[in-house]
C-alpha cells in the first residue's frame, strides 16, 4: 500500500527484540531512551531509570522496564522493581 508507514514503533522494537529474561540488556537508540524518560514519572536507578508503571509481576515481585545509559550507549532490560534514588537524571 502506498504511503503506509512500515517503520516499527518504539513499542514494537522493545516487544519484538526486547529480552524476556530479567537483566538481559538490549541496546536502543538515544531517542527511544529519551522518549521513555519523558512519558511517565521515572523511578531513578543507578545509570538510568525504571518506568514508574509496572510491566508485570513475576515470582511475587514487580517487573519494570529499565533504561540505562552506560559509556554513551543506551539499553533496555526487564528488571525487578528497585528502591527509588533521590537524584534527577
TIMIKOL-982191 format. One line per field, with one value per atom (N, C-alpha, C): residue in one letter; x, y, z; atom name; residue number from 1. Coordinates in nm, 3 decimals, decimal comma, m for minus. Atoms other than C-alpha are relative to their C-alpha. Example, Ala and Ser with C-alpha at 12.3 -4.5 7.8 and 13.67 -1.06 7.14 Angstrom:
2
residuo	a a a s s s
X	0,089 1,230 0,090 m0,082 1,367 m0,077
Y	m0,119 m0,450 0,120 m0,119 m0,106 0,109
Z	0,000 0,780 0,000 m0,006 0,714 0,073
atomo	N CA C N CA C
num	1 1 1 2 2 2
***
This chain:
89
residuo	x x x x x x x x x x x x x x x x x x x x x x x x x x x x x x x x x x x x x x x x x x x x x x x x x x x x x x x x x x x x x x x x x x x x x x x x x x x x x x x x x x x x x x x x x x x x x x x x x x x x x x x x x x x x x x x x x x x x x x x x x x x x x x x x x x x x x x x x x x x x x x x x x x x x x x x x x x x x x x x x x x x x x x x x x x x x x x x x x x x x x x x x x x x x x x x x x x x x x x x x x x x x x x x x x x x x x x x x x x x x x x x x x x x x x x x x x x x x x x x x x x x x x x x x x x x x x x x x x x x x x x x x x x x
X	0,085 0,000 0,089 m0,079 0,143 m0,030 0,016 0,204 m0,010 0,009 0,185 0,135 m0,125 0,449 0,027 m0,032 0,613 0,111 m0,101 0,865 m0,056 0,053 0,827 m0,006 0,012 0,706 0,101 m0,089 0,915 m0,046 0,053 0,686 0,028 m0,031 0,733 0,145 m0,142 1,109 0,027 m0,025 1,107 m0,068 0,072 0,847 0,054 m0,047 0,992 0,146 m0,142 1,363 0,040 m0,033 1,347 0,013 m0,021 1,460 m0,122 0,105 1,222 0,061 m0,073 1,486 0,040 m0,037 1,539 0,151 m0,140 1,866 0,070 m0,063 1,938 m0,021 0,009 2,018 m0,003 0,008 1,927 0,033 m0,036 2,088 m0,114 0,102 1,844 0,064 m0,056 1,893 m0,037 0,021 1,903 m0,141 0,137 1,564 m0,099 0,089 1,394 0,020 m0,032 1,570 m0,070 0,058 1,458 m0,152 0,146 1,104 m0,056 0,051 1,053 0,031 m0,032 1,224 m0,109 0,095 0,955 m0,147 0,143 0,629 m0,067 0,054 0,581 0,105 m0,102 0,746 0,094 m0,096 1,066 0,028 m0,053 1,192 0,150 m0,143 1,562 0,077 m0,091 1,823 0,140 m0,138 2,200 0,010 m0,023 2,287 m0,127 0,120 1,924 m0,128 0,131 1,562 m0,083 0,101 1,275 m0,130 0,133 0,926 m0,076 0,077 0,700 m0,114 0,110 0,431 0,057 m0,050 0,491 m0,042 0,033 0,504 m0,078 0,066 0,405 0,054 m0,047 0,463 0,051 m0,062 0,692 0,058 m0,049 0,769 m0,032 0,043 0,577 0,069 m0,073 0,795 m0,046 0,036 0,722 0,112 m0,095 0,893 m0,027 0,013 0,959 0,097 m0,097 1,120 0,105 m0,111 1,462 0,084 m0,079 1,660 0,127 m0,126 2,028 0,084 m0,097 2,299 0,138 m0,133 2,649 0,099 m0,104 2,953 m0,058 0,060 2,731 m0,094 0,094 2,522 m0,124 0,129 2,157 m0,053 0,047 1,996 m0,138 0,126 1,659 0,018 0,003 1,612 m0,122 0,103 1,345 0,072 m0,065 1,430 m0,104 0,087 1,277 m0,001 0,015 1,149 0,108 m0,109 1,418 m0,036 0,019 1,447 0,021 m0,010 1,394 0,120 m0,111 1,704 m0,049 0,041 1,650 0,101 m0,093 1,851 m0,060 0,049 1,749 0,092 m0,079 1,866 0,092
Y	m0,118 0,000 0,123 m0,122 0,338 0,090 m0,092 0,576 m0,066 0,070 0,308 0,003 m0,006 0,368 m0,137 0,133 0,033 0,003 m0,013 0,170 m0,054 0,052 m0,029 0,108 m0,096 0,171 m0,034 0,023 0,205 m0,124 0,116 m0,050 m0,130 0,119 m0,296 m0,041 0,030 m0,268 m0,068 0,058 m0,339 m0,135 0,126 m0,615 m0,110 0,103 m0,793 m0,037 0,028 m0,760 0,001 m0,013 m0,696 m0,134 0,125 m0,958 m0,041 0,052 m1,175 m0,055 0,049 m1,259 0,120 m0,109 m1,037 0,025 m0,040 m0,844 m0,006 0,008 m0,918 0,133 m0,133 m0,586 m0,007 m0,018 m0,482 0,146 m0,137 m0,173 0,067 m0,082 0,102 0,133 m0,131 0,446 0,105 m0,108 0,774 0,056 m0,051 0,885 m0,087 0,092 0,575 0,019 m0,023 0,627 0,127 m0,128 0,992 m0,001 0,012 0,909 m0,061 0,066 0,669 0,078 m0,084 0,907 0,104 m0,111 1,164 m0,038 0,031 0,966 m0,026 0,021 0,870 0,048 m0,034 0,986 m0,119 0,111 0,780 m0,036 0,047 0,576 m0,011 m0,007 0,662 m0,116 0,106 0,386 0,039 m0,028 0,381 m0,005 m0,011 0,490 0,012 m0,013 0,539 0,008 m0,007 0,487 m0,123 0,101 0,241 0,072 m0,056 0,306 0,001 m0,011 0,426 m0,100 0,096 0,180 m0,141 0,138 m0,192 m0,065 0,075 m0,414 m0,126 0,123 m0,733 m0,042 0,055 m0,944 m0,140 0,130 m1,245 m0,046 0,056 m1,469 0,090 m0,085 m1,230 0,135 m0,127 m0,933 0,083 m0,092 m0,627 0,006 m0,010 m0,622 0,130 m0,127 m0,289 0,004 m0,031 m0,171 0,090 m0,081 m0,034 0,048 m0,062 0,203 0,056 m0,048 0,275 0,062 m0,060 0,485 m0,029 0,041 0,339 0,028 m0,034 0,480 0,053 m0,061 0,677 m0,089 0,092 0,373 m0,013 0,009 0,323 m0,142 0,138 m0,003 m0,009 0,038 m0,154 m0,139 0,134 m0,451 m0,011 0,025 m0,610 m0,014 0,003 m0,563 m0,003 m0,006 m0,619 0,143 m0,134 m0,302 0,023 m0,031 m0,126 0,122 m0,115 0,142 0,128 m0,127 0,496 0,078 m0,089 0,716 0,143 m0,140 1,084 0,084 m0,079 1,229 0,021 m0,022 1,395 m0,067 0,068 1,218 0,098
Z	0,000 0,000 0,000 0,011 m0,097 0,119 m0,111 0,191 0,136 m0,128 0,458 0,069 m0,076 0,724 0,062 m0,051 0,793 0,105 m0,104 1,043 0,131 m0,126 1,366 0,107 m0,109 1,664 0,109 m0,113 1,978 0,076 m0,073 2,143 m0,075 0,079 1,855 0,017 m0,013 1,883 0,134 m0,132 2,257 0,017 m0,015 2,235 m0,089 0,093 1,932 0,021 m0,018 2,007 0,146 m0,141 2,378 0,069 m0,072 2,623 0,081 m0,088 2,818 0,129 m0,116 3,078 0,086 m0,090 3,384 m0,012 0,001 3,348 m0,135 0,132 2,979 m0,072 0,060 2,809 m0,153 0,145 2,454 m0,027 0,031 2,304 m0,077 0,065 2,199 m0,038 0,037 2,046 0,105 m0,096 2,240 m0,006 0,013 2,102 0,077 m0,074 2,246 0,150 m0,141 2,581 0,049 m0,041 2,597 m0,007 0,009 2,485 0,129 m0,119 2,774 0,128 m0,115 3,017 0,023 m0,009 2,941 m0,003 0,010 2,917 0,135 m0,135 3,284 0,101 m0,100 3,605 0,019 m0,012 3,619 0,145 m0,128 3,911 m0,024 0,028 3,918 0,061 m0,044 3,945 m0,047 0,041 3,904 m0,153 0,144 3,547 m0,084 0,082 3,443 0,081 m0,064 3,537 m0,034 0,029 3,555 m0,027 0,024 3,425 0,132 m0,122 3,703 0,008 0,006 3,590 m0,017 0,008 3,645 m0,131 0,121 3,336 0,035 m0,040 3,515 0,137 m0,126 3,824 m0,026 0,022 3,832 0,133 m0,125 4,129 0,119 m0,110 4,353 0,006 0,003 4,253 m0,120 0,107 4,040 m0,103 0,110 3,700 m0,075 0,072 3,527 m0,117 0,105 3,206 0,061 m0,051 3,298 m0,117 0,104 3,079 0,063 m0,053 3,137 m0,111 0,091 2,977 0,057 m0,045 3,005 m0,112 0,098 2,825 m0,131 0,118 2,587 m0,078 0,065 2,489 0,088 m0,070 2,582 m0,008 m0,009 2,693 0,063 m0,065 2,782 0,056 m0,058 3,011 0,090 m0,100 3,226 0,133 m0,130 3,594 0,110 m0,116 3,933 0,052 m0,055 4,093 0,106 m0,092 4,294 0,084 m0,085 4,558 m0,080 0,070 4,433 0,053 m0,037 4,431 m0,013 0,004 4,505 m0,076 0,080 4,220 m0,138 0,136 3,895 m0,099 0,103 3,581 m0,068
atomo	N CA C N CA C N CA C N CA C N CA C N CA C N CA C N CA C N CA C N CA C N CA C N CA C N CA C N CA C N CA C N CA C N CA C N CA C N CA C N CA C N CA C N CA C N CA C N CA C N CA C N CA C N CA C N CA C N CA C N CA C N CA C N CA C N CA C N CA C N CA C N CA C N CA C N CA C N CA C N CA C N CA C N CA C N CA C N CA C N CA C N CA C N CA C N CA C N CA C N CA C N CA C N CA C N CA C N CA C N CA C N CA C N CA C N CA C N CA C N CA C N CA C N CA C N CA C N CA C N CA C N CA C N CA C N CA C N CA C N CA C N CA C N CA C N CA C N CA C N CA C N CA C N CA C N CA C N CA C N CA C N CA C N CA C N CA C N CA C N CA C N CA C N CA C N CA C N CA C
num	1 1 1 2 2 2 3 3 3 4 4 4 5 5 5 6 6 6 7 7 7 8 8 8 9 9 9 10 10 10 11 11 11 12 12 12 13 13 13 14 14 14 15 15 15 16 16 16 17 17 17 18 18 18 19 19 19 20 20 20 21 21 21 22 22 22 23 23 23 24 24 24 25 25 25 26 26 26 27 27 27 28 28 28 29 29 29 30 30 30 31 31 31 32 32 32 33 33 33 34 34 34 35 35 35 36 36 36 37 37 37 38 38 38 39 39 39 40 40 40 41 41 41 42 42 42 43 43 43 44 44 44 45 45 45 46 46 46 47 47 47 48 48 48 49 49 49 50 50 50 51 51 51 52 52 52 53 53 53 54 54 54 55 55 55 56 56 56 57 57 57 58 58 58 59 59 59 60 60 60 61 61 61 62 62 62 63 63 63 64 64 64 65 65 65 66 66 66 67 67 67 68 68 68 69 69 69 70 70 70 71 71 71 72 72 72 73 73 73 74 74 74 75 75 75 76 76 76 77 77 77 78 78 78 79 79 79 80 80 80 81 81 81 82 82 82 83 83 83 84 84 84 85 85 85 86 86 86 87 87 87 88 88 88 89 89 89
***
